[in-house]
Amino acid sequence: MKGSLYARYAEAVIRVENKLTVKDEITVKNLAQEIEKGLNSFKVYAPNFYGKEKTVYQYKKGLEGKPDSGHFLAPNIIAKEQRAHETWKVCNDILEQISENSLDRVQDIKMAIAPIAGEYLRFGETSAARGKPKLPLKDIALCAITTITTTKPCLQFTQVKKTGSVRENTCFIPDLSIEDLMDFVIVYKRMLLSKTCSDLMIGPVHRKVENKRGNEATVYQPRRPLIFRGNFPNPPRSSALGSIALLGAIGEFAKEADVSTLAQKVLDSLKGTTIYMIKYGDASCFRYNHHVIDLAREGKLGPLVDAIYYSELYNEGRRTHNNVEYQKFDLFSNRFLQQFNRPALKDFLSYRAEYPNIIPNLFNTYFKKIEMIDPEIVSSARKLGRWLNQVAYFAAKSEIKQGTSNYWEELRKAKSKILVELESSTFSAKTGDALIAQAITRAGRLSGMDAPEGAALFMEKTSSGELELDNAKNLLIAFSRIKNKAQQRDSPQDPLLDENMEEELEDLSNE
């Protein structure tokens, strides 16, 4: 990361908040005000949750309070929960120092307010020793502001492990010029004030009855509010999808008339820009593919992110919040949506899953814009893939009889098994001719039906070798995984789509 970016983001926040131009001097007062704002939002807490199903959270200043009583380190504080007191102390120390010392004074910078400013090895004439990075006091104050300000994209990244979940506050900082960063901050600040963010500070309350020494007592325990998934509209249900959900939120917000021009400009500035994902002690970077940014601009990306979340892995069944395989799938999905290239698609498809029927919009864009495949061939492949999915469904229905115990789960397993067989035939094909013969022959035997007439163009181009074999395989596999409409009509409503989303809210629990 460019050394000044972390501080530059805070500079953009200060200039926007105080209506300063890039030529105006940032004063001690400006720095102090922003640090104070961050300290005033150091924690979130539920002031009144007893007897309720949901509760409204507020920001609070200070370190007091434990999670059991509804006090959580706010997601905008880029620090580990157990070391948050260090960030609190250093920020307060900086407040004193900037009022007493020159802002040009150079001193050590600590990880407590610069999460990736670790020690390094320095060499002298006769020895080597640990060294600490040094910055002018002004830059140190700016780093502190970036670490604690609420005016930045952030969420609590939850890494699911077999031994439990690890939660880490994480933020996203785009590597833009100060002028473009100011535009980004303006749009982001307006997003935070929009109606679509009105429910971010609402969290569920867990109720349980405990029996202590023969006496029953009802205990209410507040859970983390929605803002921990992301402090932007429509935050993702999986933190692994956070970076792409952020882009979708900006794209959706760009439809608002009063910010449309500026939001579109911000989206354009993100094309080819490195975005840093920063948590305490670590940082990674990525870039958004410009075709994905265009999807966001059209308002299509947000629904695609939701659809990814509702996909079902063949071998795992319905999603549960502590499933490691689903988090891996989300990470590969996020990577595909960011990079939008063939290696990322290959990794995405390596997790065999059935997707909601909005996903074809994503595949259509990829195969037409990235692989440059004729739209008519893509459409033809989609019809063949849809037929294969229907074949698997009706073959499974004939195998699993109505009235069978746990009918819908058994039907899902049977269908998944057939789809895996069809995919294996597709993967193993060495030529286009073999691909069509193996897939069609197997499906025909299962269903007793011929392939749809609309699939003829794809079959012809694949058999002749005009369509690259890898592309033909990817097209057929991708589209065969789209859940067919007949199954959606027959199936009972998916509880994951229930309005209350009770299981999903449990994902925000205090583990």
DADATA-V413458 format. One record per helix or strand. SS is the DSSP state (H for helix, E for strand). FROM is the first residue (numbers start at 0). TO is the last residue. If there is no record, write none. Layout:
BEGIN
ss=SS from=FROM to=TO
ss=SS from=FROM to=TO
END
This chain:
BEGIN
ss=H from=4 to=16
ss=H from=27 to=39
ss=E from=42 to=45
ss=E from=53 to=59
ss=H from=66 to=68
ss=E from=70 to=72
ss=H from=80 to=99
ss=E from=105 to=107
ss=E from=119 to=122
ss=E from=127 to=130
ss=E from=133 to=135
ss=H from=136 to=147
ss=E from=152 to=160
ss=E from=163 to=173
ss=H from=177 to=191
ss=H from=194 to=196
ss=E from=201 to=211
ss=E from=214 to=221
ss=H from=225 to=228
ss=H from=238 to=252
ss=H from=259 to=268
ss=E from=273 to=278
ss=E from=281 to=286
ss=H from=289 to=296
ss=H from=300 to=308
ss=E from=311 to=312
ss=E from=316 to=316
ss=H from=323 to=338
ss=H from=341 to=349
ss=E from=352 to=354
ss=H from=359 to=369
ss=H from=374 to=398
ss=H from=406 to=427
ss=H from=431 to=446
ss=H from=452 to=463
ss=H from=468 to=479
ss=E from=481 to=481
ss=H from=484 to=489
ss=H from=494 to=496
ss=H from=501 to=505
END
